[in-house]
Amino acid sequence: MSRFWSAGVADLTPYVPGEQPQMQRLIKLNTNENPYGPSPRVLAAIRDALGSDAEALKLYPDPDARRFKQAIATRFGLEVANVHVGNGSDEVLANVFQGLLKHDKPILYPDITYSFYPVYCGLYGVAFETVPLSDTFEIRAEDYRKPNGGIIFPNPNAPTGRAIALGEIERVLTDNAGSVVVIDEAYIDFGGETAAGLIAKYPNLLVVQTLSKSRSLAGLRLGFAIGHPDLIEALERVKNSFNSYPLDRLAQAAGVAAIEDEVYFEQTRQAVIASREALVERMTALGFEVLPSKANFVFARHPAHDAAQLAAALRERAIIVRHFKNARVAQFLRITVGTDAECETFTDALKEILAG
Ligand code: PMP
C-alpha cells in the first residue's frame, strides 16, 4: 500500500495463477497445458513471419489481426465481423466483463468455476451472484432462470471437467433472451459439444475459446470470442480503447497456422482424450472418485486421503498438481492429462503414497 496508488487498487484481489516453475525438471500437471507441442506448421509460420533478418519486427502488427480472424471465421462458418481476438482468452474475457457484463442486475456464474471471474468483477465493478452446482457438481440450466445482468460459465466447467449438453445451453439462452450468455469453451475440444453452431440463432450468445489448450499455444497467448456482430463490436470498442496491438506479429502468424492444421489438431486432441480415459481408469482402481471429465484434466478425491497432503507428497516426488482451497472442493485435486508416460509416473507415485 502506498499513497501513490490510485483509488481502488488496494481493494483489488488479483488472480493467482497456477505455479509456473521455469527451471526445474518437474512433471507439470497443474495448469492444463497440452503435453504435446504445437503443430510443426506453427513453428514454420513463426519463422516465416520473422523473415531472415528479423526486419519484420520493426513494424507494428495488423491491429485487427484480420488473417487470424479470417481463419477462425472460416473454421466456424462465420464472418470476420463475428470474431474478436485477444492476448489469451483471459484478455478476451476481461473485454467481455468490461464491455458486455456490466449492467444494473448482477451477473450469474457457478459457485465452483474459473476463479478469474470474481477477479474481473472486482476490477470492473461488475455485481455478481453465484449459482451452486448440483450435489454431483453439475451446472443445471434451470438454476439460471432468474433476473440477471448476464451469465457466464465454462463448458466443460473448470475445475470440475463436467460438461453440459447443447440442449441445456439452448435452454439457458432461451430462458435469458434479454441477457448475454457467455460460454467459456477453453476445454471444449476434449469431448464437449461446442455452442458455436448456435451463434446464427441466438444474438445473445458469445462463445469464448483459447489456443492455449487444444492447440498447445499457452506460451503465445491467443484467444478469441465468436458471436453476433453487435456483441463483437462492444468487445472491439473496449479493445481499441485499451491496446491497439494486443497480438504481436509472430502470434498472429502462429494462430493462423494452428487453426488451419486440422490434422495435427485432431491427432493430438484424440491422444489427450485417450490418455485421460486410461488415467481415469487407473485412478478409479486406486480408490479415487473421479468426476466424469470432458476436459484435458480430471478432478478427483480419495475417500481416505487428504487432498492437500496428497499434493504435498506428489510434490516431493517432483509431480505438481492443482489443489484449490475453496471449502466445497478442498478434498479434490485437479490433475492435467499429461503424456501416457507422465500419467503412469503420476499413478505409480500415487500407488506408493497410498501404500504409505
Ligand atoms: N477459461 C478457463 C475456464 C480457463 O481455465 C483458462 C485457463 N486458465 C482460461 C479461460 C484462460 O486461458 P488463456 O488465457 O490461456 O486463453
Boltz pocket constraint, residues with backbone or C-beta under 6 A from the ligand:
constraints:
  - pocket:
      binder: B
      contacts: [[A, 31], [A, 87], [A, 88], [A, 89], [A, 90], [A, 91], [A, 114], [A, 154], [A, 156], [A, 158], [A, 184], [A, 186], [A, 209], [A, 210], [A, 211], [A, 212], [A, 218], [A, 222], [A, 223]]
      max_distance: 6.0
